[in-house]
């Protein structure tokens, strides 16, 4: 992920999503189906879905954006509201953290790819 953002400029969003028991597979499938509504936005640099290795039913969605104002514009758009509506039935809770990328270091394995 280090190569996707420009330190000092880009904006990163991390969502922690708690998924209802037994719905994890469906959530993953729907996330992939609707993901284009995020990644097709011209300000989006990419997004990643990760399942917690420590907590059952917990997922993290990380997305990188050109800057905060363009992310906030997307966040209030009809496109985003439709995306959220499709994922909402699977959620039992969650939170959002936003941050400014200040540094990025590529690992040896990433540099070789």
Rosetta silent file (secondary structure, phi, psi, omega in degrees, C-alpha in Angstrom):
SEQUENCE: XXXXXXXXXXXXXXXXXXXXXXXXXXXXXXXXXXXXXXXXXXXXXXXXXXXXXXXXXXXXXXXXXXXXXXXXXXXXXXXXXXXXXXXXXXXXXXXXXXXXXXXXXXXXXXXXX
SCORE:     score description
SCORE:     0.000 S_00000001
   1 L     0.000  -19.559 -175.537    0.000    0.000    0.000 S_00000001
   2 H   -58.916  -32.334 -176.886    2.975    2.309    0.509 S_00000001
   3 H   -79.268   -8.404 -174.347    3.264    3.032   -3.196 S_00000001
   4 H   -84.882  -19.599 -173.119   -0.332    4.195   -3.625 S_00000001
   5 L  -119.705  153.291  176.972   -0.153    7.419   -1.625 S_00000001
   6 L  -103.902  114.074 -179.864    1.965   10.542   -1.727 S_00000001
   7 L   -54.334  141.001  178.789    3.190   11.550    1.735 S_00000001
   8 L    83.323   -8.719 -177.715    2.084   15.011    2.773 S_00000001
   9 L  -126.204  -47.023 -170.983   -0.702   15.104    0.232 S_00000001
  10 L   -79.374  160.225 -175.066   -2.904   12.026    0.216 S_00000001
  11 E  -119.905  134.618 -178.726   -5.732   11.158    2.542 S_00000001
  12 E  -120.096  139.887  178.855   -6.411    7.676    3.949 S_00000001
  13 E  -121.968  133.707  176.514   -9.666    6.334    5.360 S_00000001
  14 E  -126.243  121.379  176.445   -9.938    3.192    7.475 S_00000001
  15 E  -103.913  135.227  171.524  -13.291    1.648    8.292 S_00000001
  16 E  -106.227  119.527 -177.135  -13.668   -1.006   10.961 S_00000001
  17 E  -119.390  126.894  175.067  -16.750   -3.060   10.178 S_00000001
  18 E   -97.415  122.018 -174.956  -18.342   -5.614   12.474 S_00000001
  19 E  -103.992  139.782 -179.264  -20.292   -8.110   10.388 S_00000001
  20 L   -59.326  138.814 -178.880  -23.263  -10.101   11.649 S_00000001
  21 L   -53.344  135.216  178.875  -22.368  -13.749   12.407 S_00000001
  22 L    84.948   -6.389 -176.863  -22.786  -16.059    9.429 S_00000001
  23 L  -107.009    7.231 -174.763  -22.909  -13.187    6.915 S_00000001
  24 H   -60.693  -46.041 -179.801  -19.169  -12.788    6.333 S_00000001
  25 H   -61.441  -44.116  178.513  -19.087  -14.571    2.964 S_00000001
  26 H   -64.485  -40.640  177.917  -22.032  -12.580    1.630 S_00000001
  27 H   -59.582  -47.574 -179.913  -20.458   -9.346    2.885 S_00000001
  28 H   -59.692  -43.202 -179.888  -17.186  -10.104    1.079 S_00000001
  29 H   -62.862  -47.348 -178.420  -19.049  -10.924   -2.141 S_00000001
  30 H   -67.080  -39.069  177.947  -21.167   -7.755   -2.056 S_00000001
  31 H   -57.004  -43.923  179.250  -18.130   -5.605   -1.155 S_00000001
  32 H   -67.270  -37.253  179.952  -16.388   -6.844   -4.307 S_00000001
  33 H   -65.144  -38.510 -174.955  -19.526   -6.309   -6.404 S_00000001
  34 H   -98.843   -3.173 -176.222  -20.007   -2.689   -5.301 S_00000001
  35 L   -57.399  -29.856  179.325  -16.324   -1.745   -4.918 S_00000001
  36 H   -61.612  -25.261  178.714  -16.227   -0.105   -8.318 S_00000001
  37 H   -65.596  -21.208  175.277  -18.487    2.648   -7.028 S_00000001
  38 H   -92.894  -54.397 -172.346  -15.491    3.725   -4.928 S_00000001
  39 H   -69.291  -19.797  177.316  -12.523    2.882   -7.148 S_00000001
  40 L   -80.988  -10.159  177.167  -14.079    4.424  -10.259 S_00000001
  41 L   -68.664  132.968 -174.679  -14.207    7.811   -8.558 S_00000001
  42 L   -60.751  -19.795 -179.463  -11.445    9.971  -10.107 S_00000001
  43 L   -92.678   -5.355 -177.732  -10.047   10.944   -6.673 S_00000001
  44 E   -86.670  132.697  179.047   -9.710    7.350   -5.404 S_00000001
  45 E   -97.461  -10.460  179.674   -6.241    5.783   -5.449 S_00000001
  46 E   145.158  162.550  176.589   -7.396    2.321   -4.389 S_00000001
  47 E  -147.019  155.082 -174.985   -9.070    0.385   -1.615 S_00000001
  48 E  -135.686  139.848  174.454   -8.416   -2.828    0.286 S_00000001
  49 E  -111.454  127.012  179.115  -10.615   -5.218    2.250 S_00000001
  50 E  -129.566  141.578  176.304   -8.963   -7.152    5.095 S_00000001
  51 E   -99.779  134.329  179.474  -10.431   -9.644    7.560 S_00000001
  52 L   -59.480  137.062  174.496   -9.156   -9.447   11.130 S_00000001
  53 L   -86.774   -5.654 -174.056   -6.859  -12.278   12.167 S_00000001
  54 L  -116.658  -25.929 -175.553   -7.814  -11.672   15.804 S_00000001
  55 L  -126.633  122.926  177.789  -11.550  -10.916   15.920 S_00000001
  56 L   -61.947  137.921  174.974  -14.283  -12.986   14.280 S_00000001
  57 L    73.466   10.977  179.870  -16.526  -11.011   11.969 S_00000001
  58 E  -108.124  131.469  178.704  -14.339   -7.882   11.935 S_00000001
  59 E  -126.101  155.045  174.275  -13.154   -6.366    8.665 S_00000001
  60 E  -124.085  131.994  174.233  -11.100   -3.323    7.798 S_00000001
  61 E  -115.160  122.226  179.073  -11.574   -1.321    4.636 S_00000001
  62 E  -115.657  132.558  176.038   -8.745    1.047    3.779 S_00000001
  63 E  -134.956  142.680  178.084   -9.005    3.520    0.920 S_00000001
  64 E  -109.524  141.652 -174.523   -6.571    6.139   -0.321 S_00000001
  65 E  -131.034  153.689  179.690   -7.681    9.441   -1.821 S_00000001
  66 L   -56.522  -44.156  176.989   -5.990   12.265   -3.690 S_00000001
  67 L  -162.279  170.933 -177.059   -6.879   14.647   -0.844 S_00000001
  68 H   -66.662  -44.995 -178.884   -9.369   15.176    1.970 S_00000001
  69 H   -58.839  -37.897  179.518  -11.714   17.646    0.208 S_00000001
  70 H   -71.877  -34.030  173.693  -12.235   15.230   -2.705 S_00000001
  71 H   -63.527  -46.263 -178.288  -12.874   12.347   -0.310 S_00000001
  72 H   -61.870  -35.254  176.162  -15.429   14.455    1.591 S_00000001
  73 H   -62.798  -45.289  177.679  -17.102   15.296   -1.723 S_00000001
  74 H   -63.315  -42.615 -175.157  -17.372   11.569   -2.497 S_00000001
  75 H   -57.924  -30.535 -179.155  -18.554   10.768    1.038 S_00000001
  76 L   -99.773    5.993 -176.826  -21.674   12.920    0.609 S_00000001
  77 L   -80.700  158.710  175.881  -22.383   11.828   -2.978 S_00000001
  78 H   -60.962  -36.713  178.549  -25.316    9.749   -4.145 S_00000001
  79 H   -56.709  -46.444 -179.214  -22.794    7.171   -5.402 S_00000001
  80 H   -69.288  -39.136  179.262  -21.479    6.640   -1.873 S_00000001
  81 H   -61.660  -38.612  177.513  -24.935    6.519   -0.317 S_00000001
  82 H   -66.537  -41.984  178.141  -25.918    3.710   -2.715 S_00000001
  83 H   -59.386  -49.202 -179.962  -22.690    1.831   -1.908 S_00000001
  84 H   -61.964  -39.310 -178.235  -23.322    2.102    1.842 S_00000001
  85 H   -60.641  -36.241 -178.915  -26.944    1.029    1.453 S_00000001
  86 H   -74.792  -27.824 -179.691  -25.871   -2.277   -0.127 S_00000001
  87 H   -91.332  -21.357 -174.523  -23.367   -3.065    2.641 S_00000001
  88 H   -56.170  -39.185 -177.487  -25.452   -1.889    5.594 S_00000001
  89 L   -60.599  -18.883 -177.686  -27.544   -5.076    6.041 S_00000001
  90 L   -90.335  -16.767 -173.204  -24.383   -7.020    6.954 S_00000001
  91 E   -84.841  140.662  169.980  -23.110   -4.607    9.615 S_00000001
  92 E  -113.967   -8.654  178.548  -23.680   -4.849   13.323 S_00000001
  93 E   173.526  177.983  178.293  -21.318   -1.975   14.151 S_00000001
  94 E   161.524 -178.125  179.689  -18.172   -0.184   13.153 S_00000001
  95 E  -155.333  166.583  178.776  -16.178    3.011   13.080 S_00000001
  96 E  -129.464  135.995  175.109  -14.254    5.270   10.715 S_00000001
  97 E  -124.429  135.161  177.506  -10.787    6.751   11.133 S_00000001
  98 E  -119.069  151.482 -176.893   -9.321    9.317    8.755 S_00000001
  99 E  -156.540  158.221  174.347   -5.700   10.334    8.406 S_00000001
 100 E  -100.985  129.869  179.317   -3.192   12.245    6.318 S_00000001
 101 L   -72.415  123.379 -179.026   -0.339   10.159    4.919 S_00000001
 102 L  -109.400  -19.851  177.960    2.915   11.662    6.220 S_00000001
 103 L  -159.152  153.158  177.989    5.427    9.009    5.136 S_00000001
 104 L  -146.559  130.981  177.636    5.555    5.829    3.073 S_00000001
 105 L  -125.713  125.441  176.895    8.276    3.187    2.870 S_00000001
 106 L   -82.132  136.019  176.958    8.133    0.331    0.390 S_00000001
 107 L   -78.826  165.894 -178.122    9.220   -3.059    1.742 S_00000001
 108 H   -58.465  -41.567 -179.443   11.752   -5.245   -0.013 S_00000001
 109 H   -66.706  -35.628  178.585    9.072   -7.604   -1.330 S_00000001
 110 H   -71.247  -35.088  179.818    7.062   -4.688   -2.733 S_00000001
 111 H   -69.189  -29.789 -177.896   10.071   -3.162   -4.445 S_00000001
 112 H   -78.817  -19.126 -175.453   10.848   -6.452   -6.223 S_00000001
 113 L   -74.979    0.000    0.000    7.335   -6.789   -7.670 S_00000001
